Amino acid sequence: MRMKVVILGLSITSSWGNGHATTYRGLVRGLVRRGHDVWFLERDVPWYAANRDLPNPPHGRTELYASLDDLTERFTTHVREADLVMVGSYVPQGVEAGAWVQRTARGVTAFYDIDTPVTLARLARGACEYLRPELVPGYQLYLSFTGGPTLERIERELGSPAARPLYCSCDPALHVPATCEPRWELGYLGTYSEDRQPVLERLMLDAARTWPEGRFAVAGPQYPEGLRWPANVTRVEHRRPRSTRPSTTPSATP
């Protein structure tokens, strides 16, 4: 059955400091290939506008909106008539947008949390700008990139009718094994996050310090300027998704 799916996500047009883009691009492509009509609605913000590596996504339909008023004025009919409306984590004014979706949509409504540990910690502090506890029961689905007992907690403590995993993924048309010359023994690809940094320090940077002959790389934006990197760690500010074929070790061509 062909469905109309509307996604309100952080950004699909820019992967700069935005790991959501890889997941959304693969997800939209997969849904379109299955015959569904997919609309992706993205808030037009300066950071992503200045760093768009996919300004015109080839799958589905992508629309930029300037404000919450612009969103509701232009897309109320689409949200009302969609079979599924999904609101992603970190959507600007996500609380207001989510409440509007729940009031407007006639189909299934879902929250897609690609930042579940951060979301739960911020909800506990009352400091989550894209979700409020009272909105969770209003989403018929709470999709999370986290599985396991966290999903039970979301149902038990936040009142979600159905919390289910929808793990982060990538587009297999872009991310495939490739034959290449090894440049580093170990690499890490990810935007800076305060909660992840201690793990990166312990599992990778400490290893780099104790093995000065080794070659390491950390790729991703928003790392504080004051961080001290070992001399054998190469810093790469940004890698476009089309440039992320493995370069750490050679692998056979499929």
KOLDO-439817 format. One record per residue (C-alpha): chain; x negated, y negated, z negated; residue in one letter; residue number from 0. Coordinates in pm, whole numbers, plus 50000, padded with zeros to 5 digits. Each point is the difference from the previous one (the first is absolute). Layout:
N
<site><lumba>A</lumba><east>X</east><north>Y</north><up>Z</up><votor>a</votor><rovo>NUM</rovo></site>
...
END
This chain:
254
<site><lumba>A</lumba><east>50000</east><north>50000</north><up>50000</up><votor>m</votor><rovo>0</rovo></site>
<site><lumba>A</lumba><east>49864</east><north>49663</north><up>50103</up><votor>r</votor><rovo>1</rovo></site>
<site><lumba>A</lumba><east>49982</east><north>49755</north><up>49709</up><votor>m</votor><rovo>2</rovo></site>
<site><lumba>A</lumba><east>49936</east><north>49632</north><up>49966</up><votor>k</votor><rovo>3</rovo></site>
<site><lumba>A</lumba><east>49728</east><north>49933</north><up>49744</up><votor>v</votor><rovo>4</rovo></site>
<site><lumba>A</lumba><east>49911</east><north>49654</north><up>49869</up><votor>v</votor><rovo>5</rovo></site>
<site><lumba>A</lumba><east>49676</east><north>49961</north><up>49804</up><votor>i</votor><rovo>6</rovo></site>
<site><lumba>A</lumba><east>49906</east><north>49692</north><up>49801</up><votor>l</votor><rovo>7</rovo></site>
<site><lumba>A</lumba><east>49629</east><north>50046</north><up>49948</up><votor>g</votor><rovo>8</rovo></site>
<site><lumba>A</lumba><east>49695</east><north>49803</north><up>49896</up><votor>l</votor><rovo>9</rovo></site>
<site><lumba>A</lumba><east>49839</east><north>49992</north><up>50345</up><votor>s</votor><rovo>10</rovo></site>
<site><lumba>A</lumba><east>49974</east><north>50224</north><up>50303</up><votor>i</votor><rovo>11</rovo></site>
<site><lumba>A</lumba><east>49828</east><north>49744</north><up>50222</up><votor>t</votor><rovo>12</rovo></site>
<site><lumba>A</lumba><east>49690</east><north>49955</north><up>49782</up><votor>s</votor><rovo>13</rovo></site>
<site><lumba>A</lumba><east>49791</east><north>50259</north><up>49821</up><votor>s</votor><rovo>14</rovo></site>
<site><lumba>A</lumba><east>49770</east><north>49733</north><up>49852</up><votor>w</votor><rovo>15</rovo></site>
<site><lumba>A</lumba><east>49999</east><north>50072</north><up>49628</up><votor>g</votor><rovo>16</rovo></site>
<site><lumba>A</lumba><east>50316</east><north>50201</north><up>50056</up><votor>n</votor><rovo>17</rovo></site>
<site><lumba>A</lumba><east>49993</east><north>50377</north><up>49984</up><votor>g</votor><rovo>18</rovo></site>
<site><lumba>A</lumba><east>50376</east><north>50003</north><up>50048</up><votor>h</votor><rovo>19</rovo></site>
<site><lumba>A</lumba><east>49954</east><north>49928</north><up>50371</up><votor>a</votor><rovo>20</rovo></site>
<site><lumba>A</lumba><east>49849</east><north>50340</north><up>50077</up><votor>t</votor><rovo>21</rovo></site>
<site><lumba>A</lumba><east>50286</east><north>50181</north><up>49828</up><votor>t</votor><rovo>22</rovo></site>
<site><lumba>A</lumba><east>50270</east><north>49787</north><up>50160</up><votor>y</votor><rovo>23</rovo></site>
<site><lumba>A</lumba><east>49852</east><north>50028</north><up>50349</up><votor>r</votor><rovo>24</rovo></site>
<site><lumba>A</lumba><east>49990</east><north>50378</north><up>49983</up><votor>g</votor><rovo>25</rovo></site>
<site><lumba>A</lumba><east>50344</east><north>50020</north><up>49840</up><votor>l</votor><rovo>26</rovo></site>
<site><lumba>A</lumba><east>50166</east><north>49776</north><up>50258</up><votor>v</votor><rovo>27</rovo></site>
<site><lumba>A</lumba><east>49833</east><north>50182</north><up>50286</up><votor>r</votor><rovo>28</rovo></site>
<site><lumba>A</lumba><east>50116</east><north>50336</north><up>49862</up><votor>g</votor><rovo>29</rovo></site>
<site><lumba>A</lumba><east>50359</east><north>49883</north><up>49953</up><votor>l</votor><rovo>30</rovo></site>
<site><lumba>A</lumba><east>50015</east><north>49851</north><up>50349</up><votor>v</votor><rovo>31</rovo></site>
<site><lumba>A</lumba><east>49862</east><north>50320</north><up>50153</up><votor>r</votor><rovo>32</rovo></site>
<site><lumba>A</lumba><east>50286</east><north>50185</north><up>49831</up><votor>r</votor><rovo>33</rovo></site>
<site><lumba>A</lumba><east>50243</east><north>49773</north><up>50182</up><votor>g</votor><rovo>34</rovo></site>
<site><lumba>A</lumba><east>50092</east><north>49754</north><up>49725</up><votor>h</votor><rovo>35</rovo></site>
<site><lumba>A</lumba><east>50051</east><north>49625</north><up>50040</up><votor>d</votor><rovo>36</rovo></site>
<site><lumba>A</lumba><east>49753</east><north>49835</north><up>49762</up><votor>v</votor><rovo>37</rovo></site>
<site><lumba>A</lumba><east>49981</east><north>49633</north><up>49906</up><votor>w</votor><rovo>38</rovo></site>
<site><lumba>A</lumba><east>49712</east><north>49873</north><up>49789</up><votor>f</votor><rovo>39</rovo></site>
<site><lumba>A</lumba><east>50057</east><north>49663</north><up>49833</up><votor>l</votor><rovo>40</rovo></site>
<site><lumba>A</lumba><east>49685</east><north>49821</north><up>49882</up><votor>e</votor><rovo>41</rovo></site>
<site><lumba>A</lumba><east>49965</east><north>49672</north><up>49814</up><votor>r</votor><rovo>42</rovo></site>
<site><lumba>A</lumba><east>49782</east><north>49763</north><up>50201</up><votor>d</votor><rovo>43</rovo></site>
<site><lumba>A</lumba><east>49731</east><north>49892</north><up>49754</up><votor>v</votor><rovo>44</rovo></site>
<site><lumba>A</lumba><east>49673</east><north>49814</north><up>50077</up><votor>p</votor><rovo>45</rovo></site>
<site><lumba>A</lumba><east>49762</east><north>50274</north><up>49878</up><votor>w</votor><rovo>46</rovo></site>
<site><lumba>A</lumba><east>50132</east><north>50263</north><up>50240</up><votor>y</votor><rovo>47</rovo></site>
<site><lumba>A</lumba><east>50079</east><north>49751</north><up>50277</up><votor>a</votor><rovo>48</rovo></site>
<site><lumba>A</lumba><east>49631</east><north>49909</north><up>50016</up><votor>a</votor><rovo>49</rovo></site>
<site><lumba>A</lumba><east>49887</east><north>50364</north><up>50007</up><votor>n</votor><rovo>50</rovo></site>
<site><lumba>A</lumba><east>50240</east><north>50190</north><up>50223</up><votor>r</votor><rovo>51</rovo></site>
<site><lumba>A</lumba><east>49832</east><north>50299</north><up>50163</up><votor>d</votor><rovo>52</rovo></site>
<site><lumba>A</lumba><east>50330</east><north>50134</north><up>50139</up><votor>l</votor><rovo>53</rovo></site>
<site><lumba>A</lumba><east>50216</east><north>49693</north><up>50072</up><votor>p</votor><rovo>54</rovo></site>
<site><lumba>A</lumba><east>50240</east><north>50198</north><up>50220</up><votor>n</votor><rovo>55</rovo></site>
<site><lumba>A</lumba><east>50043</east><north>50353</north><up>49862</up><votor>p</votor><rovo>56</rovo></site>
<site><lumba>A</lumba><east>50081</east><north>50236</north><up>50288</up><votor>p</votor><rovo>57</rovo></site>
<site><lumba>A</lumba><east>50261</east><north>50208</north><up>49817</up><votor>h</votor><rovo>58</rovo></site>
<site><lumba>A</lumba><east>50337</east><north>49884</north><up>49875</up><votor>g</votor><rovo>59</rovo></site>
<site><lumba>A</lumba><east>50081</east><north>49632</north><up>49974</up><votor>r</votor><rovo>60</rovo></site>
<site><lumba>A</lumba><east>49809</east><north>49763</north><up>49773</up><votor>t</votor><rovo>61</rovo></site>
<site><lumba>A</lumba><east>50147</east><north>49667</north><up>49896</up><votor>e</votor><rovo>62</rovo></site>
<site><lumba>A</lumba><east>49837</east><north>49727</north><up>49793</up><votor>l</votor><rovo>63</rovo></site>
<site><lumba>A</lumba><east>50206</east><north>49782</north><up>49769</up><votor>y</votor><rovo>64</rovo></site>
<site><lumba>A</lumba><east>49897</east><north>49674</north><up>49837</up><votor>a</votor><rovo>65</rovo></site>
<site><lumba>A</lumba><east>50192</east><north>50009</north><up>49673</up><votor>s</votor><rovo>66</rovo></site>
<site><lumba>A</lumba><east>50266</east><north>50184</north><up>49805</up><votor>l</votor><rovo>67</rovo></site>
<site><lumba>A</lumba><east>50263</east><north>49772</north><up>50153</up><votor>d</votor><rovo>68</rovo></site>
<site><lumba>A</lumba><east>49867</east><north>50078</north><up>50348</up><votor>d</votor><rovo>69</rovo></site>
<site><lumba>A</lumba><east>50014</east><north>50371</north><up>49920</up><votor>l</votor><rovo>70</rovo></site>
<site><lumba>A</lumba><east>50361</east><north>49995</north><up>49887</up><votor>t</votor><rovo>71</rovo></site>
<site><lumba>A</lumba><east>50118</east><north>49769</north><up>50279</up><votor>e</votor><rovo>72</rovo></site>
<site><lumba>A</lumba><east>49849</east><north>50207</north><up>50282</up><votor>r</votor><rovo>73</rovo></site>
<site><lumba>A</lumba><east>50016</east><north>50358</north><up>49881</up><votor>f</votor><rovo>74</rovo></site>
<site><lumba>A</lumba><east>50312</east><north>50047</north><up>49786</up><votor>t</votor><rovo>75</rovo></site>
<site><lumba>A</lumba><east>50180</east><north>50187</north><up>50278</up><votor>t</votor><rovo>76</rovo></site>
<site><lumba>A</lumba><east>49705</east><north>50233</north><up>50057</up><votor>h</votor><rovo>77</rovo></site>
<site><lumba>A</lumba><east>49970</east><north>50079</north><up>49629</up><votor>v</votor><rovo>78</rovo></site>
<site><lumba>A</lumba><east>50375</east><north>50053</north><up>49968</up><votor>r</votor><rovo>79</rovo></site>
<site><lumba>A</lumba><east>50020</east><north>50238</north><up>50295</up><votor>e</votor><rovo>80</rovo></site>
<site><lumba>A</lumba><east>49680</east><north>50198</north><up>49937</up><votor>a</votor><rovo>81</rovo></site>
<site><lumba>A</lumba><east>50013</east><north>50364</north><up>49893</up><votor>d</votor><rovo>82</rovo></site>
<site><lumba>A</lumba><east>49698</east><north>49941</north><up>49777</up><votor>l</votor><rovo>83</rovo></site>
<site><lumba>A</lumba><east>49851</east><north>49680</north><up>49863</up><votor>v</votor><rovo>84</rovo></site>
<site><lumba>A</lumba><east>49663</east><north>50030</north><up>49831</up><votor>m</votor><rovo>85</rovo></site>
<site><lumba>A</lumba><east>49836</east><north>49726</north><up>49792</up><votor>v</votor><rovo>86</rovo></site>
<site><lumba>A</lumba><east>49628</east><north>50042</north><up>49938</up><votor>g</votor><rovo>87</rovo></site>
<site><lumba>A</lumba><east>49786</east><north>49906</north><up>49704</up><votor>s</votor><rovo>88</rovo></site>
<site><lumba>A</lumba><east>49828</east><north>49660</north><up>50005</up><votor>y</votor><rovo>89</rovo></site>
<site><lumba>A</lumba><east>50256</east><north>49850</north><up>50237</up><votor>v</votor><rovo>90</rovo></site>
<site><lumba>A</lumba><east>50003</east><north>49625</north><up>49930</up><votor>p</votor><rovo>91</rovo></site>
<site><lumba>A</lumba><east>50304</east><north>49912</north><up>49788</up><votor>q</votor><rovo>92</rovo></site>
<site><lumba>A</lumba><east>50067</east><north>50372</north><up>49986</up><votor>g</votor><rovo>93</rovo></site>
<site><lumba>A</lumba><east>50238</east><north>49966</north><up>49706</up><votor>v</votor><rovo>94</rovo></site>
<site><lumba>A</lumba><east>50225</east><north>49760</north><up>50186</up><votor>e</votor><rovo>95</rovo></site>
<site><lumba>A</lumba><east>49967</east><north>50190</north><up>50329</up><votor>a</votor><rovo>96</rovo></site>
<site><lumba>A</lumba><east>50077</east><north>50329</north><up>49827</up><votor>g</votor><rovo>97</rovo></site>
<site><lumba>A</lumba><east>50310</east><north>49862</north><up>49828</up><votor>a</votor><rovo>98</rovo></site>
<site><lumba>A</lumba><east>50121</east><north>49865</north><up>50336</up><votor>w</votor><rovo>99</rovo></site>
<site><lumba>A</lumba><east>49943</east><north>50339</north><up>50166</up><votor>v</votor><rovo>100</rovo></site>
<site><lumba>A</lumba><east>50194</east><north>50178</north><up>49726</up><votor>q</votor><rovo>101</rovo></site>
<site><lumba>A</lumba><east>50293</east><north>49758</north><up>50037</up><votor>r</votor><rovo>102</rovo></site>
<site><lumba>A</lumba><east>50000</east><north>50012</north><up>50379</up><votor>t</votor><rovo>103</rovo></site>
<site><lumba>A</lumba><east>49908</east><north>50348</north><up>50122</up><votor>a</votor><rovo>104</rovo></site>
<site><lumba>A</lumba><east>50269</east><north>50257</north><up>50069</up><votor>r</votor><rovo>105</rovo></site>
<site><lumba>A</lumba><east>49752</east><north>50279</north><up>50061</up><votor>g</votor><rovo>106</rovo></site>
<site><lumba>A</lumba><east>49738</east><north>50152</north><up>49773</up><votor>v</votor><rovo>107</rovo></site>
<site><lumba>A</lumba><east>49770</east><north>49759</north><up>49818</up><votor>t</votor><rovo>108</rovo></site>
<site><lumba>A</lumba><east>49648</east><north>50097</north><up>49896</up><votor>a</votor><rovo>109</rovo></site>
<site><lumba>A</lumba><east>49703</east><north>49845</north><up>49826</up><votor>f</votor><rovo>110</rovo></site>
<site><lumba>A</lumba><east>49664</east><north>50117</north><up>50135</up><votor>y</votor><rovo>111</rovo></site>
<site><lumba>A</lumba><east>49734</east><north>49960</north><up>49736</up><votor>d</votor><rovo>112</rovo></site>
<site><lumba>A</lumba><east>49649</east><north>50018</north><up>50146</up><votor>i</votor><rovo>113</rovo></site>
<site><lumba>A</lumba><east>49860</east><north>49865</north><up>49673</up><votor>d</votor><rovo>114</rovo></site>
<site><lumba>A</lumba><east>50177</east><north>50210</north><up>49736</up><votor>t</votor><rovo>115</rovo></site>
<site><lumba>A</lumba><east>49744</east><north>49981</north><up>49715</up><votor>p</votor><rovo>116</rovo></site>
<site><lumba>A</lumba><east>49974</east><north>49623</north><up>50040</up><votor>v</votor><rovo>117</rovo></site>
<site><lumba>A</lumba><east>50378</east><north>49967</north><up>50027</up><votor>t</votor><rovo>118</rovo></site>
<site><lumba>A</lumba><east>50068</east><north>50196</north><up>49682</up><votor>l</votor><rovo>119</rovo></site>
<site><lumba>A</lumba><east>49734</east><north>49811</north><up>49805</up><votor>a</votor><rovo>120</rovo></site>
<site><lumba>A</lumba><east>50140</east><north>49665</north><up>50113</up><votor>r</votor><rovo>121</rovo></site>
<site><lumba>A</lumba><east>50357</east><north>50103</north><up>49927</up><votor>l</votor><rovo>122</rovo></site>
<site><lumba>A</lumba><east>49893</east><north>50092</north><up>49648</up><votor>a</votor><rovo>123</rovo></site>
<site><lumba>A</lumba><east>49854</east><north>49650</north><up>49957</up><votor>r</votor><rovo>124</rovo></site>
<site><lumba>A</lumba><east>50296</east><north>49830</north><up>50164</up><votor>g</votor><rovo>125</rovo></site>
<site><lumba>A</lumba><east>49767</east><north>49862</north><up>50266</up><votor>a</votor><rovo>126</rovo></site>
<site><lumba>A</lumba><east>50098</east><north>50176</north><up>50325</up><votor>c</votor><rovo>127</rovo></site>
<site><lumba>A</lumba><east>50089</east><north>49744</north><up>50265</up><votor>e</votor><rovo>128</rovo></site>
<site><lumba>A</lumba><east>50148</east><north>50247</north><up>50252</up><votor>y</votor><rovo>129</rovo></site>
<site><lumba>A</lumba><east>50211</east><north>50227</north><up>49776</up><votor>l</votor><rovo>130</rovo></site>
<site><lumba>A</lumba><east>50204</east><north>49976</north><up>49682</up><votor>r</votor><rovo>131</rovo></site>
<site><lumba>A</lumba><east>50115</east><north>50294</north><up>49785</up><votor>p</votor><rovo>132</rovo></site>
<site><lumba>A</lumba><east>50365</east><north>49912</north><up>50059</up><votor>e</votor><rovo>133</rovo></site>
<site><lumba>A</lumba><east>49952</east><north>50035</north><up>50378</up><votor>l</votor><rovo>134</rovo></site>
<site><lumba>A</lumba><east>49871</east><north>50358</north><up>49986</up><votor>v</votor><rovo>135</rovo></site>
<site><lumba>A</lumba><east>50339</east><north>50172</north><up>49944</up><votor>p</votor><rovo>136</rovo></site>
<site><lumba>A</lumba><east>50139</east><north>49802</north><up>50295</up><votor>g</votor><rovo>137</rovo></site>
<site><lumba>A</lumba><east>49761</east><north>50167</north><up>50244</up><votor>y</votor><rovo>138</rovo></site>
<site><lumba>A</lumba><east>50136</east><north>50341</north><up>50096</up><votor>q</votor><rovo>139</rovo></site>
<site><lumba>A</lumba><east>49645</east><north>50118</north><up>50063</up><votor>l</votor><rovo>140</rovo></site>
<site><lumba>A</lumba><east>49677</east><north>49908</north><up>49826</up><votor>y</votor><rovo>141</rovo></site>
<site><lumba>A</lumba><east>49726</east><north>50115</north><up>50236</up><votor>l</votor><rovo>142</rovo></site>
<site><lumba>A</lumba><east>49652</east><north>50005</north><up>49851</up><votor>s</votor><rovo>143</rovo></site>
<site><lumba>A</lumba><east>49649</east><north>50072</north><up>50122</up><votor>f</votor><rovo>144</rovo></site>
<site><lumba>A</lumba><east>49958</east><north>50172</north><up>49662</up><votor>t</votor><rovo>145</rovo></site>
<site><lumba>A</lumba><east>50137</east><north>50346</north><up>49928</up><votor>g</votor><rovo>146</rovo></site>
<site><lumba>A</lumba><east>50018</east><north>50218</north><up>49691</up><votor>g</votor><rovo>147</rovo></site>
<site><lumba>A</lumba><east>50140</east><north>49900</north><up>49660</up><votor>p</votor><rovo>148</rovo></site>
<site><lumba>A</lumba><east>49996</east><north>49630</north><up>50088</up><votor>t</votor><rovo>149</rovo></site>
<site><lumba>A</lumba><east>50308</east><north>50058</north><up>50214</up><votor>l</votor><rovo>150</rovo></site>
<site><lumba>A</lumba><east>50183</east><north>50154</north><up>49704</up><votor>e</votor><rovo>151</rovo></site>
<site><lumba>A</lumba><east>49899</east><north>49698</north><up>49792</up><votor>r</votor><rovo>152</rovo></site>
<site><lumba>A</lumba><east>50145</east><north>49763</north><up>50261</up><votor>i</votor><rovo>153</rovo></site>
<site><lumba>A</lumba><east>50330</east><north>50185</north><up>49985</up><votor>e</votor><rovo>154</rovo></site>
<site><lumba>A</lumba><east>50004</east><north>50037</north><up>49622</up><votor>r</votor><rovo>155</rovo></site>
<site><lumba>A</lumba><east>49875</east><north>49657</north><up>49891</up><votor>e</votor><rovo>156</rovo></site>
<site><lumba>A</lumba><east>50107</east><north>49775</north><up>50288</up><votor>l</votor><rovo>157</rovo></site>
<site><lumba>A</lumba><east>50322</east><north>50175</north><up>50098</up><votor>g</votor><rovo>158</rovo></site>
<site><lumba>A</lumba><east>49917</east><north>50082</north><up>50362</up><votor>s</votor><rovo>159</rovo></site>
<site><lumba>A</lumba><east>50264</east><north>50233</north><up>50150</up><votor>p</votor><rovo>160</rovo></site>
<site><lumba>A</lumba><east>49731</east><north>50179</north><up>50202</up><votor>a</votor><rovo>161</rovo></site>
<site><lumba>A</lumba><east>49624</east><north>49943</north><up>49984</up><votor>a</votor><rovo>162</rovo></site>
<site><lumba>A</lumba><east>49817</east><north>50190</north><up>50272</up><votor>r</votor><rovo>163</rovo></site>
<site><lumba>A</lumba><east>49645</east><north>50001</north><up>50140</up><votor>p</votor><rovo>164</rovo></site>
<site><lumba>A</lumba><east>49921</east><north>49836</north><up>50332</up><votor>l</votor><rovo>165</rovo></site>
<site><lumba>A</lumba><east>49625</east><north>50019</north><up>50002</up><votor>y</votor><rovo>166</rovo></site>
<site><lumba>A</lumba><east>49782</east><north>49751</north><up>50182</up><votor>c</votor><rovo>167</rovo></site>
<site><lumba>A</lumba><east>49903</east><north>50119</north><up>50343</up><votor>s</votor><rovo>168</rovo></site>
<site><lumba>A</lumba><east>49822</east><north>49893</north><up>50314</up><votor>c</votor><rovo>169</rovo></site>
<site><lumba>A</lumba><east>50068</east><north>50018</north><up>50370</up><votor>d</votor><rovo>170</rovo></site>
<site><lumba>A</lumba><east>49836</east><north>50320</north><up>50133</up><votor>p</votor><rovo>171</rovo></site>
<site><lumba>A</lumba><east>49975</east><north>49838</north><up>50343</up><votor>a</votor><rovo>172</rovo></site>
<site><lumba>A</lumba><east>49744</east><north>49758</north><up>49853</up><votor>l</votor><rovo>173</rovo></site>
<site><lumba>A</lumba><east>49841</east><north>50183</north><up>49709</up><votor>h</votor><rovo>174</rovo></site>
<site><lumba>A</lumba><east>49845</east><north>50315</north><up>50146</up><votor>v</votor><rovo>175</rovo></site>
<site><lumba>A</lumba><east>49672</east><north>50189</north><up>49955</up><votor>p</votor><rovo>176</rovo></site>
<site><lumba>A</lumba><east>49723</east><north>49874</north><up>50225</up><votor>a</votor><rovo>177</rovo></site>
<site><lumba>A</lumba><east>49641</east><north>50084</north><up>50077</up><votor>t</votor><rovo>178</rovo></site>
<site><lumba>A</lumba><east>49773</east><north>49725</north><up>49873</up><votor>c</votor><rovo>179</rovo></site>
<site><lumba>A</lumba><east>49661</east><north>49931</north><up>49851</up><votor>e</votor><rovo>180</rovo></site>
<site><lumba>A</lumba><east>49992</east><north>49997</north><up>49618</up><votor>p</votor><rovo>181</rovo></site>
<site><lumba>A</lumba><east>49933</east><north>49652</north><up>49860</up><votor>r</votor><rovo>182</rovo></site>
<site><lumba>A</lumba><east>50080</east><north>50051</north><up>49632</up><votor>w</votor><rovo>183</rovo></site>
<site><lumba>A</lumba><east>50013</east><north>50289</north><up>49758</up><votor>e</votor><rovo>184</rovo></site>
<site><lumba>A</lumba><east>50313</east><north>49865</north><up>49834</up><votor>l</votor><rovo>185</rovo></site>
<site><lumba>A</lumba><east>50244</east><north>49721</north><up>50075</up><votor>g</votor><rovo>186</rovo></site>
<site><lumba>A</lumba><east>50307</east><north>49846</north><up>49842</up><votor>y</votor><rovo>187</rovo></site>
<site><lumba>A</lumba><east>50273</east><north>49817</north><up>50190</up><votor>l</votor><rovo>188</rovo></site>
<site><lumba>A</lumba><east>50239</east><north>49788</north><up>49797</up><votor>g</votor><rovo>189</rovo></site>
<site><lumba>A</lumba><east>50101</east><north>49651</north><up>49894</up><votor>t</votor><rovo>190</rovo></site>
<site><lumba>A</lumba><east>49867</east><north>49889</north><up>49662</up><votor>y</votor><rovo>191</rovo></site>
<site><lumba>A</lumba><east>50226</east><north>50089</north><up>49710</up><votor>s</votor><rovo>192</rovo></site>
<site><lumba>A</lumba><east>49920</east><north>49935</north><up>49637</up><votor>e</votor><rovo>193</rovo></site>
<site><lumba>A</lumba><east>50145</east><north>50333</north><up>49890</up><votor>d</votor><rovo>194</rovo></site>
<site><lumba>A</lumba><east>49797</east><north>50199</north><up>50257</up><votor>r</votor><rovo>195</rovo></site>
<site><lumba>A</lumba><east>49667</east><north>49823</north><up>49957</up><votor>q</votor><rovo>196</rovo></site>
<site><lumba>A</lumba><east>49884</east><north>50197</north><up>49690</up><votor>p</votor><rovo>197</rovo></site>
<site><lumba>A</lumba><east>50055</east><north>50326</north><up>50190</up><votor>v</votor><rovo>198</rovo></site>
<site><lumba>A</lumba><east>49805</east><north>49869</north><up>50300</up><votor>l</votor><rovo>199</rovo></site>
<site><lumba>A</lumba><east>49719</east><north>49898</north><up>49765</up><votor>e</votor><rovo>200</rovo></site>
<site><lumba>A</lumba><east>49989</east><north>50338</north><up>49829</up><votor>r</votor><rovo>201</rovo></site>
<site><lumba>A</lumba><east>50039</east><north>50231</north><up>50299</up><votor>l</votor><rovo>202</rovo></site>
<site><lumba>A</lumba><east>49808</east><north>49811</north><up>50269</up><votor>m</votor><rovo>203</rovo></site>
<site><lumba>A</lumba><east>49799</east><north>49699</north><up>49890</up><votor>l</votor><rovo>204</rovo></site>
<site><lumba>A</lumba><east>49839</east><north>50181</north><up>49708</up><votor>d</votor><rovo>205</rovo></site>
<site><lumba>A</lumba><east>49900</east><north>50274</north><up>50245</up><votor>a</votor><rovo>206</rovo></site>
<site><lumba>A</lumba><east>49850</east><north>49737</north><up>50231</up><votor>a</votor><rovo>207</rovo></site>
<site><lumba>A</lumba><east>49794</east><north>49858</north><up>49713</up><votor>r</votor><rovo>208</rovo></site>
<site><lumba>A</lumba><east>49864</east><north>50340</north><up>49900</up><votor>t</votor><rovo>209</rovo></site>
<site><lumba>A</lumba><east>49927</east><north>50102</north><up>50363</up><votor>w</votor><rovo>210</rovo></site>
<site><lumba>A</lumba><east>49830</east><north>49699</north><up>50161</up><votor>p</votor><rovo>211</rovo></site>
<site><lumba>A</lumba><east>49911</east><north>50202</north><up>50311</up><votor>e</votor><rovo>212</rovo></site>
<site><lumba>A</lumba><east>50368</east><north>50059</north><up>50073</up><votor>g</votor><rovo>213</rovo></site>
<site><lumba>A</lumba><east>50210</east><north>49783</north><up>50228</up><votor>r</votor><rovo>214</rovo></site>
<site><lumba>A</lumba><east>50343</east><north>49882</north><up>49891</up><votor>f</votor><rovo>215</rovo></site>
<site><lumba>A</lumba><east>50268</east><north>49766</north><up>50131</up><votor>a</votor><rovo>216</rovo></site>
<site><lumba>A</lumba><east>50299</east><north>49820</north><up>49852</up><votor>v</votor><rovo>217</rovo></site>
<site><lumba>A</lumba><east>50245</east><north>49852</north><up>50252</up><votor>a</votor><rovo>218</rovo></site>
<site><lumba>A</lumba><east>50287</east><north>49773</north><up>49903</up><votor>g</votor><rovo>219</rovo></site>
<site><lumba>A</lumba><east>50084</east><north>49638</north><up>49916</up><votor>p</votor><rovo>220</rovo></site>
<site><lumba>A</lumba><east>50064</east><north>49801</north><up>49682</up><votor>q</votor><rovo>221</rovo></site>
<site><lumba>A</lumba><east>49705</east><north>50128</north><up>49796</up><votor>y</votor><rovo>222</rovo></site>
<site><lumba>A</lumba><east>49888</east><north>49728</north><up>49756</up><votor>p</votor><rovo>223</rovo></site>
<site><lumba>A</lumba><east>49690</east><north>49811</north><up>50104</up><votor>e</votor><rovo>224</rovo></site>
<site><lumba>A</lumba><east>49838</east><north>50064</north><up>49664</up><votor>g</votor><rovo>225</rovo></site>
<site><lumba>A</lumba><east>49987</east><north>50378</north><up>50042</up><votor>l</votor><rovo>226</rovo></site>
<site><lumba>A</lumba><east>49645</east><north>50135</north><up>50012</up><votor>r</votor><rovo>227</rovo></site>
<site><lumba>A</lumba><east>49957</east><north>50272</north><up>50259</up><votor>w</votor><rovo>228</rovo></site>
<site><lumba>A</lumba><east>49710</east><north>50248</north><up>50004</up><votor>p</votor><rovo>229</rovo></site>
<site><lumba>A</lumba><east>49751</east><north>49926</north><up>50275</up><votor>a</votor><rovo>230</rovo></site>
<site><lumba>A</lumba><east>50089</east><north>50321</north><up>50186</up><votor>n</votor><rovo>231</rovo></site>
<site><lumba>A</lumba><east>50372</east><north>49916</north><up>50022</up><votor>v</votor><rovo>232</rovo></site>
<site><lumba>A</lumba><east>50115</east><north>49835</north><up>50322</up><votor>t</votor><rovo>233</rovo></site>
<site><lumba>A</lumba><east>50297</east><north>49768</north><up>49965</up><votor>r</votor><rovo>234</rovo></site>
<site><lumba>A</lumba><east>50248</east><north>49975</north><up>50288</up><votor>v</votor><rovo>235</rovo></site>
<site><lumba>A</lumba><east>50271</east><north>49739</north><up>49955</up><votor>e</votor><rovo>236</rovo></site>
<site><lumba>A</lumba><east>50260</east><north>50155</north><up>50228</up><votor>h</votor><rovo>237</rovo></site>
<site><lumba>A</lumba><east>50046</east><north>50301</north><up>50226</up><votor>r</votor><rovo>238</rovo></site>
<site><lumba>A</lumba><east>50284</east><north>49994</north><up>50247</up><votor>r</votor><rovo>239</rovo></site>
<site><lumba>A</lumba><east>50208</east><north>50322</north><up>50007</up><votor>p</votor><rovo>240</rovo></site>
<site><lumba>A</lumba><east>49880</east><north>50067</north><up>50354</up><votor>r</votor><rovo>241</rovo></site>
<site><lumba>A</lumba><east>49643</east><north>49989</north><up>49866</up><votor>s</votor><rovo>242</rovo></site>
<site><lumba>A</lumba><east>50038</east><north>50248</north><up>49715</up><votor>t</votor><rovo>243</rovo></site>
<site><lumba>A</lumba><east>49894</east><north>50318</north><up>50168</up><votor>r</votor><rovo>244</rovo></site>
<site><lumba>A</lumba><east>49753</east><north>50172</north><up>49768</up><votor>p</votor><rovo>245</rovo></site>
<site><lumba>A</lumba><east>49638</east><north>49887</north><up>50010</up><votor>s</votor><rovo>246</rovo></site>
<site><lumba>A</lumba><east>49867</east><north>50167</north><up>49685</up><votor>t</votor><rovo>247</rovo></site>
<site><lumba>A</lumba><east>49947</east><north>50350</north><up>50135</up><votor>t</votor><rovo>248</rovo></site>
<site><lumba>A</lumba><east>50021</east><north>50156</north><up>50347</up><votor>p</votor><rovo>249</rovo></site>
<site><lumba>A</lumba><east>50304</east><north>50215</north><up>50070</up><votor>s</votor><rovo>250</rovo></site>
<site><lumba>A</lumba><east>50110</east><north>50214</north><up>50288</up><votor>a</votor><rovo>251</rovo></site>
<site><lumba>A</lumba><east>50226</east><north>49859</north><up>50266</up><votor>t</votor><rovo>252</rovo></site>
<site><lumba>A</lumba><east>50349</east><north>50155</north><up>49966</up><votor>p</votor><rovo>253</rovo></site>
END
